Each structure stands twice: as C-alpha cells, then as structure tokens.
C-alpha cells in the first residue's frame, strides 16, 4: 500500500471509531474544513475515507450539506434488524455446518477475549470491548464458505453498531448480554446450527426491543 493509501486507511479507521464510539452524534454534519483540521488530512483522503464509510452505512452523502453521520430512526432500526436476522442467521448456519477446528479455535479465543475485557469505561462502552465484541461476531461467521455473504453481514453489523450504542442506556439490569453470547457459543460449538441461529436472532432482536421499549417508556 502506498503512502496515500496508508493515510486514507488511517483516517478511515479513526473516523469509523469516532462514529461507533459515539464521539460523533447521529445526523451530525461532517464539513471538510473541520475534518481537515481535526484529522490533519487532505480533501482527497477525507473524501475517500467518507465514501468507504458511506458504503458501510455509517455516513451519507447528499448534495447539500454533503457528508453527515447517518441519522437514526426507529423504522430503519426495525428494517436493519430484520435484515440482519435473515442474513446473519443464514451465514451462521453455514459456519456451524462448515467450520473446522481452526474456526472453533477462533470463536473460543474471541469469546474469551471479549469476556475478559471490561465492557464499560465510565458511562460509555469501552472501545476495547466494542472491538472484542465485533471480533467475536466476526469469528462466529468466519466459518461460512461464502465470502460475499460474510461481507454483507459485516456491512450490516457496522451499520447496526450505532444502534447498539444507542441501546446501552436502556440495558441496566434488563439484559444479560454475556449469557446471550455464551448460549450462541455453546450451540455453535455443539454443531446445533438451527438452535445457534435462533439464539443469534434473539440476541440481535433484543437490542431492537430495548430501544423500542426505552423510547416508548415515559421519561422520569
């Protein structure tokens, strides 16, 4: 990779992390002048990085005012969750059926790292845990044969990450995420493809349901 490509990758990763960690709020405008100062990057590098993020569903590009962080909506949340449930359950079924010993090792290792990483840093989700959480879900699907299906699942997961961040205030004691992950892990390793897929669908749906319930609840 040449110097320009390396710089674009660096800026892309920084922008992506800032969006997923909530440092840039949903719907926030991303003017080039400010980004150029904040990320010390050229217009060309910023545009390429933002186009990659747009392809992942994390930013949008409109004639006016240009790039902005994707806005969140309950209708989109419902649509995105339903699509993820269909795609990821299909990919996980294939991974459970086709995955070899190396796949099992990746899944167990990723789960162990996630479980041993503190989830919260003050009132926000720790970046290290968010990365470990993503790595676990990627490992689960990595045994599937179709690279295209895995890529689709990865893009959907990236788009859903901002919603997962949105659900955190509603979690409190209402949800045992660790138990949900353990259930998926155990079923996958026991080669129970349909049951593992059902557990994954329940896991993905729980985030949607928490947000819908939290938004509908009367504010104190």
Secondary structure, 3 states (H helix, E strand, C coil): CCHHHHHHHHHHHHHHHHHHCCCCCCCCECCHHHHHHHHCCCHHHHHHHHHHHHHCCCEEEECCCEEEECCCCHHHHHHHHHHHHHHHHHHHHHHHHHCCHHHHHHHHHHHHHHHCCCCEECCEECHHHHHHHHHHHHHHHCCCCCHHHHHHHHHHHHHHHHHHHHHHHHHCCCCCHHHHHHHHHHHHHCCCHHHHHHHHHHHHHHHHHHHHHHHHCCCC
